[in-house]
Amino acid sequence: MDYKKSVVYEIYPKSFCDTKGTGVGDLKGITSKLDYLQNLGVDYLWLCPFFVSPQVDNGYDVEDYYSIDPRYGTMEDFEELARKAEKRGIGLMLDMVFNHTSDRHIWFRKALKGDPYYKNFYIFKKGKEGGGAPTNWQSRFGGSAWEYVPEFDEYYLHLYAMQQPDLNWENPDVRAEVEKVVRFWMEKGVKGFRFDVINQVSKKAYEDDPDGDGTPMFTDGPRIHEFLKELNEQSFGRDPEIITVGEMAATKMESCFRYANPEEHELTMVFSFHHMRADFAGDQKWVLAPVDFMGFKKIMFSWQTKMAEHGSWNALFLDNHDQPRIVSRFGSEDEYWKESAKMLGTLYQLLRGTPFIYQGEELGMTNGDFKELSDYRDVESINNFHILTEKGLSPSDALRILQKHSRDNARTPMQWSSEKHAGFSQGEPWMKVNPNYERINAQAELLDEDSVFHYYRQLIQLRKQYEVVSDGDVRPLGLEDERVFAFERSLGEESLVVICNFYGRDYTWKGELDLSQYQILLSNYPEHEILDNAVWLKPFEAVVLYRKGEQDE
Ligand code: TEU
């Protein structure tokens, strides 16, 4: 399958569909929704981890890479899913978490017993002379990234939760194990892989970071390209059909030029996150800040144009399981909910790269309705609540920040219908269902031709039908415009123009192209006012215009 023409759909198994009434989604639930997914038109399903795990980080803490967590089903269930998906032309993409394991993984348990072979699978270091952790690095989930083990008088490194010890990629035996895991799943018929925080596996030096939390010491490290090339050569690279995406936390674009350039033989494409900080205060996530639209636009276009100049490929997304819902963040939850959900889809799906839709995004699902700390499940959110209140913030102010920025916003159960628990489960869901399910749900949207769901179907089809979408060059339009996100895609004489009003107010947009030669391919409003190079945009309006090559001269 051509990755440029493909669209990936991300599934968070825990919240997708529960067939057993346990309140937790399962693999059979995914199989039962294959018709829905085929109808939407997606080509790959990225399944977040379903391996045996104590679930401290919802499966991103893997205890056994070769077995399926019984709460999600069995290996037979997985094989059935793979088979039935393939029949519908859908490939499975698995999520491989190799920066760390669970602390319950047999390797770590042996390490803690003092087995020197397995101790070298992880990163144990002596504390500083005079006491304290080996370096000042901070865990991504808050607090020190080092945990003290009294038996050894040493610390182990965990860039994420304490129960997620980092693997030592300098050890060739670790890399060989990782490659073995990938080959195992390839043999099961898997068609792609997503590698979790893969750009953090090569650490630079175990030294203090003078002005920060350690990020430069373990991001895009000195041996990262070598490690990725080896992983490619020893595992997925043996099958040219397999597509891969690396999750690149806090990465530098220069590194991504190489990660995602086909000639480098590292990965097919990369996720970067700089554009997702548009509502942070600088690097600070746990504060309330307005959306910086101009900053967002600048970052998006700089990745678009520079990655293209280097022949490298982007993964495109606005929603995923770690991000609050985009319609709540950048759009509107009330008056213009539908229009803004469609506009945001238009904005990113027609850029240069492979789009990733996160479950429920195609319905315009919104942030969770969380009122108290006990409504939250996410380790990062709960840790940061405590950090904020220890710093002196009132619990209600801390909760307000969580309501905006918690990853749980994306993890509420999928809204299938207006039945009890949104049709997600017969039992009590592991996380609170969003009460707006009576209005926003798949059943209702399937019946409504004007729904966000049907609009997403059309967007996906544009990528299949128009080569200019999959292969065209990209050029920002009106970079300085403070209201509109617009760009042109072009292939030879063929041209596609996408104009998105980012705000809930009317706005007249003027560009440099004569639009009278264009036809409208898609829009979230039935009527349009376009004259020469000007478009009278309604709140959150998105218009996709197309001009064929021949008509040009
Ligand atoms: O996320 C890595 C990551 O750094 C972020 O997306 C993170 O969730 C966010 O920055 C916190 O502010 C990946 C997975 O996608 C995430 O679900 C896991 O929790 C994490 O790795 C650890 O495996």
Boltz pocket constraint, residues with backbone or C-beta under 6 A from the ligand:
constraints:
  - pocket:
      binder: B
      contacts: [[A, 57], [A, 60], [A, 61], [A, 97], [A, 140], [A, 160], [A, 196], [A, 197], [A, 247], [A, 249], [A, 285], [A, 321], [A, 322], [A, 380], [A, 407]]
      max_distance: 6.0
